[in-house]
């Protein structure tokens, strides 16, 4: 029979009983040293998608600021994840904006402001449904109608005001010829943006070429005749216009 070592009881180490408090998590080393333990909040995945959308889109500074404000306001309104948003939620949010939401001046939002917010949501959901189809399979903003905004009536100049403009041309110096041509162009119904985009090469002394115009096909010609080039039953995007300058 093999020999077994026998140890006396007084040679065993003392046993320390440590109480466990299951209701309180154990303190970290920093907390035991008297330092305040920092608690890291989980990242907001919804906001991360908004930031990714803004960074991947070619937006102007003003549009980016507007989209950021409008999308964050939507996140404050709902706790749902992007994939859980349905068309009924967008309709409910539209009703909230139209009847309950207030501006910083405590005023109701105008219909154009509501449309601006809906436009931001539409752009975001269009992006996320293409970038993450497994997360958002359909754009929930489709089918939600925008407010109809009445068109602002044109502010036409009266004959006296027009007369003042023509009279002012006689008092100009080196820009008289150029400014007179601009007033003639505007008086023929061209938009300011169309006049700005004109080039000298587009005028041959008789005809003026306007590229990519959105005007109707009924054009003024010399002697009030109209002329327009048609293709496949539709007016072409560009046309020649004769002006009696």
Buried (B, 14 or more C-beta within 10 A) or exposed (E): EEEEEEEEEEEEEEEEEEEEEEEEEEEEEEEEEEEEEEEEEEEEEBEEBBEBBBEEEEBEEEBBEBBBEBBEBBBEBBEEEBEEBEBEBBBEBBEBBBEEBEEEEEEBBEBEBBBBBBBBBBBBBBBBBEEBEEEBEEBBBEEBEBBEEEEEEEEEEEEEEEEEEEEEBEEEEEEEEEEBBBBEBBEBEBBEEBBEEBEEEBBEEEBBBBEEBEBEEEBBBEEEEEBBEEEEEEBEEEBBBBBEE
